[in-house]
Amino acid sequence: MTSKPHPDLSENAAAAEAEANGRALHSVAITEPVAPQLAPAAIQMPRMLRALRYPEFRYFWAANFLSNTGTWMQNVAQGWLVLELTNSAFWLGVVGFAASVPMLGFTLLGGVIADRVDRRRMMIRSQTAMMLFAFLMAALTWLKIIDVPLIVLLAFATGVAMSLNTPSYQALVPQLVPREVLTNAIGLNSAQYNLSRVIGPTLGGFAMHWFGAAGNFFLNGLSFLALLVVLLRMRMPPPEVPDESATLWQTLADGFRYVYDNRVMAALLSAVALASILGVPYLMF
């Protein structure tokens, strides 16, 4: 006769195996907090869009595209409003400078801050600030009490919020897709930003014809709501515990030191800086 295994022994073996599997998964979750293996949605995507199979990234991508499109719509209306108020190329340049100069300084601090705080919360706060600035611009324009100093001030404040938002936005992407499709996700992010640069001014021109500059600012404010909803509903892994052994300025210095010691990184940043300083202003002009 064939002897049957004792039921208690079988149950103990199964429990031991389940506990071992649980410990293995827990160790993987601890060692890989940046790129969780999220299950893709049950939809087919072309290979060049494979990162969009992951719902969290797909919603994040679409909401950012809508928000960036609204921002470019506001840029068109803002420049047009300055010309209507002053008919001065000088003041148009001052407003453009006020909106762009925070990216030179505050983005560096934003990157250090993004390593020390919850990046999603930082994005929520910066996006909320930009939304409120857009609604304030819409109200002041609609009431016809807007003037150039107010436009310069709001453009600068929006630029500060955007410079703090950008590092958190870029750092969130690796947390939304697994490591093997990260390159595709970065490419899709670049594509949506450049696509919004084409569609946004076009829609901005139509919106100004239909609703005026105030309507453009209001529509930009509404465009932030989609991203805020996505950020609030997003399922994210727990944030990493920040290393507070170094001060903010020491961390910033470490970043500069790393770029200086890494020739490839230094060459890449130099190329991007030259294109941004010499090329982007020409395109804006």
C-alpha positions in Angstrom: 0.0 0.0 0.0 1.2 3.5 -0.8 1.5 5.7 2.3 -0.2 9.1 2.2 1.6 12.2 3.4 0.4 13.4 6.8 -2.0 16.4 6.3 -0.3 18.4 9.0 3.1 18.0 7.4 1.7 19.1 4.0 0.0 22.2 5.5 3.2 23.1 7.3 5.3 22.7 4.1 2.8 24.9 2.2 2.8 27.6 4.9 6.6 27.6 5.0 6.7 28.0 1.2 4.2 30.8 1.3 6.2 32.6 4.0 9.4 32.2 2.0 7.8 33.7 -1.1 6.4 36.6 1.0 9.9 37.3 2.3 11.4 37.2 -1.2 8.8 39.6 -2.5 9.3 41.9 0.5 13.1 42.0 -0.1 12.6 42.8 -3.8 10.2 45.7 -2.9 12.8 47.1 -0.5 15.7 46.8 -3.0 13.7 48.2 -6.0 11.7 51.1 -4.7 12.2 53.3 -7.7 10.8 51.1 -10.6 8.0 48.9 -9.3 6.9 46.1 -11.6 3.5 47.4 -12.3 1.1 45.2 -14.2 0.2 46.6 -17.7 -3.4 47.2 -18.7 -5.0 44.5 -20.8 -4.7 46.6 -24.0 -2.4 46.2 -27.0 -0.1 49.1 -27.8 2.5 49.5 -30.6 6.0 48.9 -29.5 6.9 52.6 -29.7 4.0 53.3 -27.2 4.5 50.4 -24.9 5.0 52.5 -21.8 1.4 53.7 -22.2 0.2 50.2 -21.3 0.8 51.1 -17.7 -2.3 52.9 -16.4 -0.5 55.2 -13.9 1.9 56.5 -16.5 -0.8 56.7 -19.2 -3.0 59.0 -17.1 0.0 61.0 -15.9 1.2 61.4 -19.5 -2.2 62.5 -20.8 -2.8 65.0 -17.9 0.7 66.5 -18.4 0.0 66.9 -22.1 -3.2 68.7 -21.4 -1.5 70.9 -18.8 1.4 71.8 -21.1 -1.0 72.6 -23.9 -2.8 75.1 -21.6 0.5 76.6 -20.6 1.5 77.3 -24.2 -2.0 78.7 -24.8 -1.4 81.2 -21.9 2.0 82.1 -23.3 0.5 83.2 -26.6 -2.2 85.2 -24.8 0.3 86.8 -22.4 2.5 88.1 -25.1 -0.5 89.4 -27.1 -1.8 91.2 -24.0 1.6 92.8 -23.3 1.7 94.1 -26.9 -1.9 95.4 -26.6 -1.1 97.3 -23.4 2.3 98.7 -24.4 3.0 98.0 -28.1 6.6 97.6 -26.9 9.1 94.9 -27.8 11.1 95.8 -24.8 8.3 95.0 -22.3 7.5 91.8 -24.2 11.2 90.8 -23.6 11.0 91.8 -19.9 7.9 89.5 -19.4 9.6 86.7 -21.2 12.7 87.1 -19.1 10.7 87.2 -15.9 9.0 83.9 -16.8 12.2 82.2 -17.8 14.9 83.4 -15.4 13.6 81.3 -12.5 14.5 78.2 -14.4 18.2 79.1 -14.2 18.3 79.2 -10.4 15.3 77.7 -8.8 15.4 74.5 -10.8 18.7 73.6 -9.2 17.1 74.1 -5.7 14.0 72.3 -6.9 16.1 69.2 -7.8 17.6 69.1 -4.3 14.2 69.7 -2.6 12.7 66.9 -4.8 15.2 64.4 -3.3 14.2 65.4 0.2 10.4 65.5 0.1 7.5 63.5 -1.4 7.7 64.4 -5.1 4.0 63.9 -5.7 3.1 66.3 -3.0 5.6 68.8 -4.3 4.0 68.5 -7.8 0.5 69.0 -6.3 1.6 72.2 -4.6 3.4 73.7 -7.5 0.6 72.8 -9.9 -1.9 74.3 -7.6 0.1 77.5 -7.4 0.3 77.7 -11.2 -3.4 77.1 -11.5 -4.2 79.9 -9.0 -1.9 82.3 -10.9 -3.6 81.5 -14.2 -7.1 82.1 -12.6 -5.8 85.4 -11.1 -4.5 86.5 -14.4 -7.9 85.7 -16.0 -9.8 87.6 -13.4 -7.6 90.7 -13.6 -7.7 90.7 -17.4 -11.5 90.2 -17.5 -11.9 93.1 -15.0 -9.6 95.2 -17.2 -7.4 96.1 -14.2 -4.3 94.2 -15.4 -1.1 96.2 -16.1 2.4 95.3 -17.2 4.0 95.2 -13.6 1.3 92.7 -12.6 2.0 90.6 -15.6 5.7 90.6 -14.9 5.1 89.6 -11.3 2.7 86.8 -12.1 5.0 85.6 -14.9 7.9 85.4 -12.5 5.8 83.6 -9.8 4.6 81.1 -12.4 8.2 80.6 -13.5 9.2 79.9 -9.9 6.4 77.3 -9.4 7.3 75.7 -12.7 11.0 75.5 -11.9 10.1 73.7 -8.6 7.7 71.4 -10.4 10.0 70.2 -13.2 12.5 68.1 -11.2 9.7 66.3 -9.3 7.9 65.7 -12.6 10.9 64.1 -14.2 11.8 62.1 -11.1 8.3 60.6 -10.9 8.5 58.9 -14.3 10.8 56.0 -13.2 8.3 55.2 -10.4 5.4 54.7 -12.8 6.9 52.2 -15.2 9.3 49.2 -14.9 12.9 49.7 -15.7 12.8 47.9 -19.1 10.4 50.5 -20.6 11.9 53.6 -18.9 13.6 54.8 -22.0 10.4 54.6 -24.0 8.6 56.5 -21.2 11.2 59.3 -21.3 10.8 59.5 -25.1 7.1 59.7 -24.8 7.4 62.5 -22.3 9.6 64.4 -24.7 7.1 63.8 -27.5 4.1 65.1 -25.5 6.0 68.3 -24.5 7.0 69.1 -28.1 3.6 68.2 -29.4 2.0 70.6 -26.9 4.4 73.3 -28.2 2.7 72.9 -31.6 -0.9 72.4 -30.6 -0.9 74.9 -27.6 -0.2 78.1 -29.6 -2.6 77.0 -32.3 -5.4 76.5 -29.9 -4.4 79.7 -28.1 -4.9 81.7 -31.3 -8.4 80.3 -31.8 -9.3 80.7 -28.1 -8.2 84.4 -28.2 -10.4 84.9 -31.2 -13.4 83.3 -29.5 -12.9 84.3 -25.8 -10.2 86.9 -25.6 -7.0 86.8 -23.6 -8.9 86.3 -20.3 -10.6 83.2 -21.7 -7.1 81.8 -22.6 -5.9 82.3 -19.0 -9.0 80.7 -17.6 -8.7 77.7 -19.9 -5.1 77.2 -18.8 -6.2 77.3 -15.2 -8.8 74.5 -16.0 -6.1 72.4 -17.7 -4.3 72.0 -14.3 -7.3 70.3 -12.8 -6.8 67.1 -14.8 -3.2 66.7 -13.6 -4.2 67.4 -10.0 -6.9 64.8 -10.1 -4.4 62.2 -11.5 -1.8 63.1 -8.9 -4.3 62.8 -6.0 -5.6 59.4 -7.2 -2.2 58.0 -8.3 -1.1 54.8 -6.5 2.6 55.2 -5.7 5.2 53.2 -3.7 6.0 54.7 -0.3 8.5 57.6 -0.7 12.1 56.9 0.2 13.5 58.1 3.5 15.6 61.2 2.6 19.2 61.4 3.7 19.4 64.4 5.9 23.0 64.0 6.9 24.0 66.7 4.3 22.6 70.2 4.1 20.7 71.5 1.0 23.8 73.4 -0.1 26.1 70.5 0.4 23.8 68.3 -1.8 23.8 71.0 -4.4 27.6 71.2 -4.4 27.7 67.4 -4.7 25.6 67.7 -7.9 28.0 70.3 -9.4 31.0 68.1 -8.4 29.5 65.1 -10.1 28.9 66.9 -13.3 32.4 68.4 -13.3 34.0 64.9 -12.7 31.8 63.2 -15.3 32.8 64.3 -18.8 29.9 62.7 -20.6 27.4 64.5 -18.3 29.2 67.8 -18.5 29.2 67.6 -22.4 25.5 66.7 -22.5 24.6 69.6 -20.1 26.8 72.0 -22.0 25.1 71.1 -25.3 21.6 71.5 -23.8 22.6 74.8 -22.2 23.8 76.2 -25.5 20.7 75.1 -27.3 18.5 76.6 -24.6 20.3 79.9 -24.4 20.8 80.5 -28.1 18.1 78.4 -29.8 14.9 78.6 -27.7 14.8 82.4 -27.5 15.0 82.5 -31.3 12.1 80.1 -31.6 10.1 82.2 -29.1 10.9 85.3 -31.1 
